[in-house]
Amino acid sequence: IKTSEYICGFIKATVIYILILYVFYETFVMAPVLIPVWFLYMRDWLTDMVRKKEYQFRIQFRDSIQAMSAVLKAGYSVENAIREVGKELAPMYEKDSRIRKEYGRMAYQLDMKMPAVNVLEEFAERTGQEDVEDFVTVFAAAKKNGGDSITIIRNAVKIISEKIDTEKEIQTMIASTKLEFEIMCAVPFAIILYMKLTFGDFLSVLYGNLAGMVIMTICLCVYLGAYSIGRRIIRIEV
């Protein structure tokens, strides 16, 4: 996650935090009490960002192992296949993309005379991705046991690619649902702001007194509960 992305997340969480204070309380008296809400949003933002980055890497990894399967079929050795795939990824992804950095590091390790299996195992350890670990396990077993290793690796690539493609299709299908969820999260704020601007006297009884503060706190708790449940509903694992 880039520094600029962290800054954007911090600003977004702060704006929402201030908006909650204004909409529900119209005062900063409750600011210390609602600090956990700020941290809650930042935690969710960080979780979403990590999931997004990991998903992007899995797509990159899928492209790389498909290219490796083709290169191995063409007769390249494992070491040269890793180097060649690194070159083929250059037109597809930016220089600072995670997959190109990983293949660049593996190429350097191969140049330092590290065994290819060890290089791939370290790659799996660094990423901590289940798909990467599965591929490396199959790759290492095929190289160790011999036989038709290319066919074994191609079958592994096919299975892993199909799994990632399935997840991609699911993410595409629920993209509209996620958008609807984000809109629904904003609707309560929009309604209250509209009421405050057009019928301010009608809502004035909810601000500046203990009873109104208690009612608005209950409403905020209900909103946060619904938000938490909604996030769990739209989170689908493959």
NUTI-123443 format. One record per residue (C-alpha): residue in three letters; x, y, z; residue number from 1. Coordinates in steps of 0.5 Angstrom, whole numbers, always signed. Layout:
N
<residu ala c1 X c2 Y c3 Z num NUM>
...
This chain:
238
<residu ile c1 +0 c2 +0 c3 +0 num 1>
<residu lys c1 +3 c2 +7 c3 -2 num 2>
<residu thr c1 +4 c2 +13 c3 +2 num 3>
<residu ser c1 -1 c2 +17 c3 -2 num 4>
<residu glu c1 -6 c2 +11 c3 -1 num 5>
<residu tyr c1 -5 c2 +12 c3 +7 num 6>
<residu ile c1 -6 c2 +19 c3 +6 num 7>
<residu cys c1 -12 c2 +19 c3 +2 num 8>
<residu gly c1 -15 c2 +13 c3 +7 num 9>
<residu phe c1 -13 c2 +18 c3 +13 num 10>
<residu ile c1 -17 c2 +24 c3 +10 num 11>
<residu lys c1 -23 c2 +20 c3 +8 num 12>
<residu ala c1 -24 c2 +17 c3 +15 num 13>
<residu thr c1 -23 c2 +24 c3 +18 num 14>
<residu val c1 -28 c2 +27 c3 +14 num 15>
<residu ile c1 -33 c2 +21 c3 +16 num 16>
<residu tyr c1 -31 c2 +22 c3 +23 num 17>
<residu ile c1 -33 c2 +30 c3 +23 num 18>
<residu leu c1 -39 c2 +28 c3 +19 num 19>
<residu ile c1 -42 c2 +23 c3 +24 num 20>
<residu leu c1 -40 c2 +28 c3 +29 num 21>
<residu tyr c1 -44 c2 +34 c3 +26 num 22>
<residu val c1 -50 c2 +30 c3 +23 num 23>
<residu phe c1 -51 c2 +26 c3 +30 num 24>
<residu tyr c1 -49 c2 +31 c3 +35 num 25>
<residu glu c1 -48 c2 +38 c3 +32 num 26>
<residu thr c1 -42 c2 +39 c3 +37 num 27>
<residu phe c1 -35 c2 +36 c3 +38 num 28>
<residu val c1 -37 c2 +34 c3 +45 num 29>
<residu met c1 -37 c2 +27 c3 +43 num 30>
<residu ala c1 -31 c2 +27 c3 +39 num 31>
<residu pro c1 -27 c2 +23 c3 +45 num 32>
<residu val c1 -32 c2 +18 c3 +45 num 33>
<residu leu c1 -33 c2 +17 c3 +38 num 34>
<residu ile c1 -25 c2 +16 c3 +37 num 35>
<residu pro c1 -26 c2 +8 c3 +36 num 36>
<residu val c1 -31 c2 +10 c3 +30 num 37>
<residu trp c1 -25 c2 +13 c3 +27 num 38>
<residu phe c1 -21 c2 +7 c3 +28 num 39>
<residu leu c1 -26 c2 +2 c3 +26 num 40>
<residu tyr c1 -27 c2 +6 c3 +19 num 41>
<residu met c1 -19 c2 +6 c3 +18 num 42>
<residu arg c1 -19 c2 -2 c3 +20 num 43>
<residu asp c1 -24 c2 -3 c3 +15 num 44>
<residu trp c1 -21 c2 +1 c3 +10 num 45>
<residu leu c1 -14 c2 -2 c3 +11 num 46>
<residu thr c1 -18 c2 -9 c3 +10 num 47>
<residu asp c1 -21 c2 -7 c3 +4 num 48>
<residu met c1 -14 c2 -4 c3 +1 num 49>
<residu val c1 -10 c2 -11 c3 +3 num 50>
<residu arg c1 -16 c2 -15 c3 +0 num 51>
<residu lys c1 -16 c2 -11 c3 -6 num 52>
<residu lys c1 -8 c2 -11 c3 -7 num 53>
<residu glu c1 -8 c2 -19 c3 -6 num 54>
<residu tyr c1 -13 c2 -20 c3 -11 num 55>
<residu gln c1 -9 c2 -15 c3 -16 num 56>
<residu phe c1 -3 c2 -20 c3 -15 num 57>
<residu arg c1 -7 c2 -26 c3 -16 num 58>
<residu ile c1 -9 c2 -24 c3 -23 num 59>
<residu gln c1 -2 c2 -22 c3 -24 num 60>
<residu phe c1 +1 c2 -29 c3 -21 num 61>
<residu arg c1 -4 c2 -32 c3 -26 num 62>
<residu asp c1 -2 c2 -29 c3 -32 num 63>
<residu ser c1 +5 c2 -30 c3 -30 num 64>
<residu ile c1 +4 c2 -38 c3 -29 num 65>
<residu gln c1 +0 c2 -38 c3 -36 num 66>
<residu ala c1 +6 c2 -35 c3 -39 num 67>
<residu met c1 +11 c2 -40 c3 -35 num 68>
<residu ser c1 +7 c2 -46 c3 -38 num 69>
<residu ala c1 +8 c2 -44 c3 -45 num 70>
<residu val c1 +15 c2 -42 c3 -44 num 71>
<residu leu c1 +17 c2 -49 c3 -41 num 72>
<residu lys c1 +13 c2 -52 c3 -47 num 73>
<residu ala c1 +17 c2 -49 c3 -52 num 74>
<residu gly c1 +23 c2 -52 c3 -48 num 75>
<residu tyr c1 +26 c2 -47 c3 -44 num 76>
<residu ser c1 +29 c2 -50 c3 -37 num 77>
<residu val c1 +26 c2 -48 c3 -31 num 78>
<residu glu c1 +32 c2 -42 c3 -29 num 79>
<residu asn c1 +31 c2 -39 c3 -36 num 80>
<residu ala c1 +23 c2 -40 c3 -36 num 81>
<residu ile c1 +23 c2 -35 c3 -30 num 82>
<residu arg c1 +28 c2 -30 c3 -33 num 83>
<residu glu c1 +23 c2 -30 c3 -40 num 84>
<residu val c1 +17 c2 -29 c3 -36 num 85>
<residu gly c1 +20 c2 -23 c3 -32 num 86>
<residu lys c1 +21 c2 -20 c3 -39 num 87>
<residu glu c1 +14 c2 -22 c3 -42 num 88>
<residu leu c1 +11 c2 -19 c3 -36 num 89>
<residu ala c1 +14 c2 -12 c3 -38 num 90>
<residu pro c1 +9 c2 -10 c3 -43 num 91>
<residu met c1 +3 c2 -12 c3 -39 num 92>
<residu tyr c1 +5 c2 -9 c3 -32 num 93>
<residu glu c1 +9 c2 -3 c3 -29 num 94>
<residu lys c1 +16 c2 -3 c3 -27 num 95>
<residu asp c1 +14 c2 -2 c3 -19 num 96>
<residu ser c1 +8 c2 -7 c3 -20 num 97>
<residu arg c1 +9 c2 -13 c3 -15 num 98>
<residu ile c1 +9 c2 -19 c3 -20 num 99>
<residu arg c1 +15 c2 -15 c3 -23 num 100>
<residu lys c1 +19 c2 -14 c3 -17 num 101>
<residu glu c1 +18 c2 -21 c3 -15 num 102>
<residu tyr c1 +20 c2 -24 c3 -22 num 103>
<residu gly c1 +26 c2 -19 c3 -22 num 104>
<residu arg c1 +28 c2 -22 c3 -15 num 105>
<residu met c1 +28 c2 -29 c3 -17 num 106>
<residu ala c1 +32 c2 -27 c3 -23 num 107>
<residu tyr c1 +37 c2 -24 c3 -19 num 108>
<residu gln c1 +37 c2 -30 c3 -14 num 109>
<residu leu c1 +38 c2 -35 c3 -20 num 110>
<residu asp c1 +44 c2 -31 c3 -22 num 111>
<residu met c1 +47 c2 -32 c3 -15 num 112>
<residu lys c1 +47 c2 -39 c3 -17 num 113>
<residu met c1 +41 c2 -41 c3 -12 num 114>
<residu pro c1 +37 c2 -47 c3 -14 num 115>
<residu ala c1 +31 c2 -46 c3 -18 num 116>
<residu val c1 +26 c2 -50 c3 -13 num 117>
<residu asn c1 +29 c2 -46 c3 -7 num 118>
<residu val c1 +28 c2 -39 c3 -11 num 119>
<residu leu c1 +21 c2 -41 c3 -12 num 120>
<residu glu c1 +20 c2 -43 c3 -5 num 121>
<residu glu c1 +22 c2 -37 c3 -2 num 122>
<residu phe c1 +17 c2 -33 c3 -7 num 123>
<residu ala c1 +12 c2 -37 c3 -4 num 124>
<residu glu c1 +14 c2 -35 c3 +3 num 125>
<residu arg c1 +14 c2 -28 c3 +1 num 126>
<residu thr c1 +7 c2 -28 c3 -2 num 127>
<residu gly c1 +4 c2 -32 c3 +3 num 128>
<residu gln c1 -1 c2 -33 c3 -2 num 129>
<residu glu c1 -5 c2 -40 c3 -2 num 130>
<residu asp c1 -5 c2 -40 c3 -10 num 131>
<residu val c1 +3 c2 -39 c3 -10 num 132>
<residu glu c1 +4 c2 -44 c3 -5 num 133>
<residu asp c1 +0 c2 -49 c3 -9 num 134>
<residu phe c1 +4 c2 -48 c3 -15 num 135>
<residu val c1 +11 c2 -48 c3 -12 num 136>
<residu thr c1 +9 c2 -55 c3 -9 num 137>
<residu val c1 +7 c2 -58 c3 -15 num 138>
<residu phe c1 +13 c2 -55 c3 -19 num 139>
<residu ala c1 +18 c2 -58 c3 -14 num 140>
<residu ala c1 +14 c2 -65 c3 -13 num 141>
<residu ala c1 +14 c2 -65 c3 -21 num 142>
<residu lys c1 +22 c2 -63 c3 -22 num 143>
<residu lys c1 +24 c2 -68 c3 -16 num 144>
<residu asn c1 +20 c2 -74 c3 -18 num 145>
<residu gly c1 +21 c2 -73 c3 -26 num 146>
<residu gly c1 +16 c2 -76 c3 -31 num 147>
<residu asp c1 +12 c2 -71 c3 -35 num 148>
<residu ser c1 +13 c2 -65 c3 -31 num 149>
<residu ile c1 +11 c2 -60 c3 -36 num 150>
<residu thr c1 +4 c2 -64 c3 -37 num 151>
<residu ile c1 +4 c2 -64 c3 -29 num 152>
<residu ile c1 +5 c2 -56 c3 -29 num 153>
<residu arg c1 +0 c2 -55 c3 -34 num 154>
<residu asn c1 -5 c2 -58 c3 -31 num 155>
<residu ala c1 -3 c2 -54 c3 -24 num 156>
<residu val c1 -3 c2 -48 c3 -28 num 157>
<residu lys c1 -10 c2 -49 c3 -31 num 158>
<residu ile c1 -13 c2 -51 c3 -24 num 159>
<residu ile c1 -11 c2 -45 c3 -21 num 160>
<residu ser c1 -12 c2 -40 c3 -27 num 161>
<residu glu c1 -20 c2 -43 c3 -27 num 162>
<residu lys c1 -20 c2 -42 c3 -19 num 163>
<residu ile c1 -18 c2 -34 c3 -20 num 164>
<residu asp c1 -22 c2 -33 c3 -26 num 165>
<residu thr c1 -28 c2 -36 c3 -22 num 166>
<residu glu c1 -27 c2 -31 c3 -16 num 167>
<residu lys c1 -26 c2 -25 c3 -22 num 168>
<residu glu c1 -33 c2 -27 c3 -25 num 169>
<residu ile c1 -36 c2 -27 c3 -18 num 170>
<residu gln c1 -33 c2 -20 c3 -16 num 171>
<residu thr c1 -35 c2 -18 c3 -23 num 172>
<residu met c1 -42 c2 -20 c3 -21 num 173>
<residu ile c1 -43 c2 -17 c3 -14 num 174>
<residu ala c1 -39 c2 -10 c3 -16 num 175>
<residu ser c1 -46 c2 -7 c3 -17 num 176>
<residu thr c1 -48 c2 -10 c3 -10 num 177>
<residu lys c1 -42 c2 -7 c3 -7 num 178>
<residu leu c1 -44 c2 +0 c3 -10 num 179>
<residu glu c1 -51 c2 -1 c3 -7 num 180>
<residu phe c1 -48 c2 -2 c3 -1 num 181>
<residu glu c1 -44 c2 +4 c3 -1 num 182>
<residu ile c1 -50 c2 +8 c3 -3 num 183>
<residu met c1 -54 c2 +5 c3 +2 num 184>
<residu cys c1 -49 c2 +7 c3 +7 num 185>
<residu ala c1 -49 c2 +14 c3 +5 num 186>
<residu val c1 -57 c2 +15 c3 +5 num 187>
<residu pro c1 -58 c2 +16 c3 +12 num 188>
<residu phe c1 -53 c2 +22 c3 +12 num 189>
<residu ala c1 -56 c2 +25 c3 +6 num 190>
<residu ile c1 -63 c2 +24 c3 +9 num 191>
<residu ile c1 -61 c2 +28 c3 +16 num 192>
<residu leu c1 -57 c2 +33 c3 +12 num 193>
<residu tyr c1 -63 c2 +35 c3 +8 num 194>
<residu met c1 -68 c2 +35 c3 +14 num 195>
<residu lys c1 -63 c2 +40 c3 +17 num 196>
<residu leu c1 -63 c2 +44 c3 +11 num 197>
<residu thr c1 -70 c2 +44 c3 +10 num 198>
<residu phe c1 -73 c2 +43 c3 +17 num 199>
<residu gly c1 -68 c2 +45 c3 +22 num 200>
<residu asp c1 -73 c2 +47 c3 +27 num 201>
<residu phe c1 -76 c2 +40 c3 +26 num 202>
<residu leu c1 -70 c2 +36 c3 +28 num 203>
<residu ser c1 -67 c2 +42 c3 +33 num 204>
<residu val c1 -70 c2 +38 c3 +39 num 205>
<residu leu c1 -65 c2 +32 c3 +38 num 206>
<residu tyr c1 -59 c2 +37 c3 +39 num 207>
<residu gly c1 -57 c2 +40 c3 +45 num 208>
<residu asn c1 -60 c2 +36 c3 +50 num 209>
<residu leu c1 -59 c2 +29 c3 +54 num 210>
<residu ala c1 -65 c2 +26 c3 +51 num 211>
<residu gly c1 -63 c2 +28 c3 +44 num 212>
<residu met c1 -56 c2 +26 c3 +45 num 213>
<residu val c1 -58 c2 +19 c3 +47 num 214>
<residu ile c1 -63 c2 +18 c3 +42 num 215>
<residu met c1 -58 c2 +20 c3 +36 num 216>
<residu thr c1 -53 c2 +15 c3 +40 num 217>
<residu ile c1 -58 c2 +9 c3 +39 num 218>
<residu cys c1 -59 c2 +11 c3 +32 num 219>
<residu leu c1 -51 c2 +11 c3 +31 num 220>
<residu cys c1 -51 c2 +4 c3 +34 num 221>
<residu val c1 -56 c2 +1 c3 +30 num 222>
<residu tyr c1 -53 c2 +4 c3 +24 num 223>
<residu leu c1 -46 c2 +2 c3 +25 num 224>
<residu gly c1 -49 c2 -5 c3 +27 num 225>
<residu ala c1 -52 c2 -5 c3 +20 num 226>
<residu tyr c1 -46 c2 -3 c3 +17 num 227>
<residu ser c1 -42 c2 -9 c3 +20 num 228>
<residu ile c1 -47 c2 -14 c3 +18 num 229>
<residu gly c1 -47 c2 -11 c3 +11 num 230>
<residu arg c1 -40 c2 -12 c3 +10 num 231>
<residu arg c1 -40 c2 -19 c3 +12 num 232>
<residu ile c1 -46 c2 -20 c3 +7 num 233>
<residu ile c1 -42 c2 -18 c3 +1 num 234>
<residu arg c1 -35 c2 -21 c3 +3 num 235>
<residu ile c1 -35 c2 -27 c3 -1 num 236>
<residu glu c1 -29 c2 -32 c3 -1 num 237>
<residu val c1 -27 c2 -37 c3 -6 num 238>
